[in-house]
């Protein structure tokens, strides 16, 4: 059984993704992801959901050749979409417990 | 192997200039990028488009491809490599395969860094370290509160004789305390194997809570719909309420409304520190069949009660 981890350090992230610190700083400055710990850049730690969005952002940056501001907007919308889809599914579930089948008016 | 027409894939003429090719690629990449298009097949389409662009954006590589294309175009079926151009990995050049195989056979093994093309390395930047693998992990609510290790099975890409293939891997994972729906867990080194001495990639598990027959999940809180009779709602009652860890006694307050919530502290899901709460939501249920005696009682109730639940409708602005 291997170690279960809930965070990634800046250094690990750079090695994993083959990216530079400057790129991570860029992503953080554009509000795409934020470190949850670390005052100094070198001590930054990221939660896994942050890492997920950061990876997406970096892929989009490489593949679509668009600037960081546009990527930040795309990521923000994707996050919102994700949240809404989940909330919608949850509310639908809850609603189904309350409402019954439609009866026609005779 | 089927010949792949990169120009057709990008929807450009074979004599298109670099600018046109770039514009066509950008348009298609935005449409099919798997990070923005979740539809099945989008990722494959994006990979095809990206590969086509990888070749056509570079003048030298494009010239080589054009030469191959002239050759492949003459023989629609059963494209084989011209002699002397066999990639180091392919060996025979007539293996069956998908698009990536065509690319490797025409331009050398995708996974190796020994490819002779300049500027190709950005396309395979993390070839040495194993790829990270992300897997959705459906878990039952019961799994979250138990200490049982959950078995998971997933597939990782692996290189066998220079070819990319997939192998099955299985593991047992204990869901860490505090992880809830949509959370992620990282297992170091459990992703795709690295090449040579390079480290393995990691495995990222995306936790998805399977809908439960009685409980709904809201963050670390649980919700339960409690069906009650009209008289229980009016008079109050004691009911047995299921929780994830066993039954408890719940007092339904007198004059409870349908949809009213009651919080039961600490009976939700585990958090990093402490426990979430359980919310009981009342739902007033009318019996499907009413006998004569009950009907008579309802009748007398309707005669003594002056209650009108539709007073809101009487306001002039409605």
Contacts between the chains, C-beta under 8 A, distances in Angstrom:
chain1	res1	chain2	res2	distance
A	1	B	149	7.5
A	1	B	171	7.6
A	1	B	172	6.3
A	1	B	173	7.9
A	1	B	174	8.0
A	2	B	171	7.6
A	2	B	187	5.1
A	2	B	188	6.0
A	2	B	189	5.9
A	2	B	190	5.5
A	3	B	187	7.1
A	3	B	188	5.2
A	4	B	173	6.9
A	4	B	174	7.1
A	4	B	176	5.6
A	4	B	185	5.7
A	4	B	186	7.3
A	4	B	187	6.0
A	5	B	185	7.6
A	5	B	186	4.5
A	5	B	187	7.5
A	5	B	188	6.1
A	6	B	176	6.5
A	6	B	179	7.6
A	6	B	184	7.9
A	6	B	185	6.6
A	6	B	186	7.0
A	7	B	186	7.9
A	8	B	186	6.8
A	15	B	129	7.2
A	16	B	126	7.7
A	16	B	129	7.0
A	16	B	132	6.5
A	16	B	201	7.6
A	16	B	202	7.1
A	17	B	126	7.1
A	18	B	125	4.4
A	18	B	126	4.7
A	18	B	129	7.8
A	48	B	183	7.6
A	48	B	184	3.6
A	48	B	185	7.0
A	48	B	186	5.6
A	48	B	204	6.7
A	49	B	182	7.5
A	49	B	183	7.2
A	49	B	184	5.6
A	51	B	184	7.7
A	52	B	134	7.8
A	52	B	184	6.2
A	52	B	204	7.4
A	52	B	206	8.0
A	56	B	35	4.7
A	59	B	33	7.8
A	59	B	35	5.7
A	60	B	33	6.7
A	60	B	35	5.7
A	60	B	36	7.6
A	62	B	122	7.8
A	63	B	29	5.7
A	63	B	33	5.9
A	63	B	46	7.7
A	63	B	50	6.7
A	64	B	26	6.8
A	64	B	29	5.4
A	64	B	30	5.8
A	64	B	33	6.2
A	65	B	26	6.4
A	74	B	36	6.8
A	78	B	35	7.5
A	78	B	36	7.1
A	82	B	182	8.0
A	86	B	181	7.3
A	86	B	182	6.4
A	90	B	216	6.4
A	90	B	217	7.3
A	90	B	218	6.8
A	93	B	211	6.0
A	93	B	216	5.6
A	94	B	216	5.3
A	94	B	223	6.7
A	94	B	225	7.7
A	97	B	216	7.7
A	97	B	225	4.4
A	97	B	283	7.2
A	98	B	225	6.9
A	98	B	259	7.5
A	98	B	283	6.0
